[in-house]
């Protein structure tokens, strides 16, 4: 699972825990509902969107963006580079 998918899962989980619909989160965060859908489905969004959604969810963007524990374990065991993927660059 890539970082964007992990981010999307975290956003969706926090949204549901707070009892918010996608439309409500979009309204509170000031973004379009399709943007929230894209975020939750692991698609690329603007960085400012992550900050706005995090604030609306009562959390911090860095917590939503933090590497998953399994990825940290793989990195610590030397199975994965600590360098972020460049996405084809």
N, C-alpha and C positions, 0 to 999 in steps of 0.2 A: 504494500500500500504506500503510495507516495505522500508527500507532505501536504499537498492540497486536499487529498482525500481525508487525511487525518484532521486537518483544519475543519473541513466540512462536517465531519462526524461530531467534532467537539461543539461546533456552533449549533448543530441540530439538537444535540443532547441537552445543551444548556437552554436552548429555546423551549424545548418540550418540558424540561424541569420547571421552568418559570411559567408554564401554562400559556405560552404565547403562540399565536398562529404565525405563519410566514408573513401574512399581511400586516399583523400587529408589529412584528419586529421591524419590518420595512418602514412602517410609519414612524415608529419611535426613533429609529436610527437615521431616518431621512434619506433612505435609498429606495430604489424601485423594488417591488416584490420579486421580479425576475432576477435581480442582482442577488438577493438573498437565496433564491433557488439555485442560482449558479454556484454561489459560495458553498451551500450545503451539498451540492453534487460534485464538489471537488474541481470546479472549473476556476480558471484564473480570474481574479478580480483586482481592482486597484487597491493599493496598500491603505489608502485613506478609508476605504470601505471596511477593511478589517478593524481599523480603529473605531469607526462609528458603530459598527455592530457590537464590538466588544464593550464599548461604553453603554450601549443600550441593554446589554445582557448583564451589566454590573460586574464586569471582569476587565482584565487588562489584555491588550493585544499580544503582549509577549507570552502570556500564559496559553493563549490559544495557538500560538505559533511554535511553542517549544517542541523539540523533537520528542517522539514517543519513547517510552522507556525501553521498548524492545530495540529500537534503533540505537539508543545510547549503549545498550548492552553489547550489540553487535560491533559497534565502533570500538568500545573498550576492549573487546576481545581481538581486535585487529581484523575483523572480517569486513569492515567497511571503512572507506576513507572518511575523514572528518571534514573534507571539503564538500561543500554543497554541489549538487548536480548543476551543470550549466545548461541543461536542456537542449543539447545538440550544438552548442557553440564549439 
